Amino acid sequence: MPLPTLSPEECDRLIGMAWEDRTPFDAIEAQFGLKENDVRAVMRRHLKPGSFRRWRERVKGRSTKHAARRNFGTGRFKSDNQRRG
């Protein structure tokens, strides 16, 4: 399946979301309709080879990038140090 054509702004936003530690691939899929492998293909195409390798090492197996592996519930994470409301 060919990747959808993204505008430069969409591509920048997708790359930013992919680099963010706390943005799961599920959120990227909901916004752009791209699965993890598609995100990987976009990153490979638009990043320098060294940057792509660093990104892959960074997200490989990272629980915060995979919603099913997160150890906290859905919604926003709240630190124990924050005031209870």
C-alpha positions in Angstrom: 0.0 0.0 0.0 1.5 3.4 -1.0 2.0 6.0 1.7 -0.4 8.9 1.5 1.0 12.2 0.3 1.6 14.5 3.2 2.0 18.3 3.0 5.3 19.7 4.3 3.5 20.9 7.4 1.9 17.5 8.0 5.2 15.8 7.5 6.9 18.1 10.0 4.1 17.4 12.5 4.3 13.7 12.0 8.1 13.7 12.5 7.7 15.8 15.6 5.1 13.4 17.1 7.3 10.4 16.2 10.3 12.0 18.1 8.2 12.8 21.2 8.7 10.1 23.8 5.1 10.3 25.2 3.2 10.3 21.9 2.2 6.7 21.1 2.0 5.3 17.6 -1.7 5.0 18.1 -2.1 8.8 18.4 -0.1 9.2 15.1 -2.4 6.6 13.5 -5.5 8.4 14.7 -4.3 11.7 13.3 -2.6 10.6 10.1 -4.0 7.1 9.4 -0.4 5.6 9.4 0.5 2.5 11.2 3.9 2.1 13.0 5.6 0.6 9.9 4.3 3.5 7.7 5.7 6.0 10.3 9.0 4.2 10.1 9.0 4.5 6.3 8.2 8.2 6.4 11.0 8.7 9.0 13.4 6.7 6.9 12.6 8.8 3.8 12.8 12.2 5.5 15.6 11.9 8.0 19.3 11.6 7.5 20.5 8.0 7.9 22.2 8.7 11.2 19.1 10.5 12.6 16.9 7.7 11.5 19.1 5.1 13.3 19.1 7.2 16.5 15.3 7.5 16.3 14.9 3.7 15.8 17.1 2.9 18.7 15.2 5.4 20.8 11.7 4.1 20.1 12.5 0.4 19.7 10.5 -1.4 22.4 9.8 1.9 24.3 6.7 1.4 26.3 5.5 5.0 26.0 5.4 4.8 22.2 3.2 1.7 22.3 -0.1 2.3 24.1 -0.6 -1.4 24.9 2.7 -1.5 26.8 2.1 1.6 28.9 1.9 1.0 32.6 -0.6 3.8 33.2 -4.1 4.1 32.2 -5.5 6.0 29.2 -5.7 9.7 29.3 -3.2 12.1 30.7 -0.4 10.9 33.0 -0.4 12.5 36.4 2.6 12.5 38.6 2.3 11.5 42.3 3.9 14.8 43.1 1.0 16.8 41.6 -1.7 18.1 43.9 -4.8 15.9 44.1 -7.9 17.6 42.8 
